[in-house]
């Protein structure tokens, strides 16, 4: 085997000047040279150069899911370093922990550094990382800090444990949460709040999060196609030639024209017709506030920007430090609501996409 990538021609969109750098990146990934952070940076650079994840996999052996994990985690690591993470934390996560740092993608730079330090100090694993990230993110939504708890990662997790423990009637589960909160709390005042649960056994039920408004496309009629409009006759040939060719992007047949704009056709369900100012965003089904069961797939979230009043039975798009996020708020939040989610649409299940394109096919 030679060191240079075989049968790896740059895509048409990739600048020719990047060819030498690309070969070095491919070779480095093949040999797994350097740290996982460098692997992630290399995967990201190749994607930005116009290569897709399948091409990278075929040439390097890095599966698409690995590419995504190390690529995102490398960005988290870099931002964590910029935020002032200690040498001990930097050194530890440079050797291992891409799966842990991947979970911190939802946090800010400063929060990432603090969360990583907490993980290292208490020798926590990737399952703990998901809970830590969730606790810190939810804690950041408070306009004023809960009584006794400070603005630290440890106290954010301790507050999560305190809140969950108060909802448990099972003494064993309640005790486990209290012990975890006492272990991870950063301040004495937070520990004091948790210790009160050792003598106060009052159960405070928490309101259940509402169900997401999930729909799935079931029939071909519900999967419309977008067609560009040339104009009203009489028209010139140049008018016709000026219309760009829409390229459909599956699974929702989203259409992107030249430029930054994109459109997607939504069936005329009543909830869509009633929306005054609907907008669409894409997300993976396992990254929703309540992850969907079954196959992980891309879903389309429709929100009405005209509906900005909070209610406890809805999910919302909200602004959190300049980031657009999807949330359910148990109480009125201190961050700006940008629109209420009116529909989460799953794609139509298609076993054979080519089959649906052949109108002459009939059942046996």
Buried (B, 14 or more C-beta within 10 A) or exposed (E): EEEEBEEBEBEEEBEEEBBEBBBBBBBBBBEEEEBBBBBBBBBBBBBEBBBEBEBBBEBBEBEEEBBBBBBBBBBBBBBBBEBEBEEEBBEBBBEEBBBBBBBBBBBBBBBBBBBBBBBBBBEBEBEBBBBBBBBBBBBBBBEEEBEBBBEBBBBBBBBBBBBBBBEBEEEEEBBBBBEBBBBBBBBEEBBEBBBEBEEEEEEEEEEEBEEBBBBEBEEEEBBEEEEEEEEEEEEEEEEEEEEEEBEEEEBBBBBBBEEEEEEBBBBEBEBBEEBEEBEBBEEEBEEBEEEBEEEEEBBBBBBBBEBBEBEEEBBBBBEBEEEEBBBBBEEEBEBEBBBBBBBBBBBBEBEEEEEEEEEEEEEE
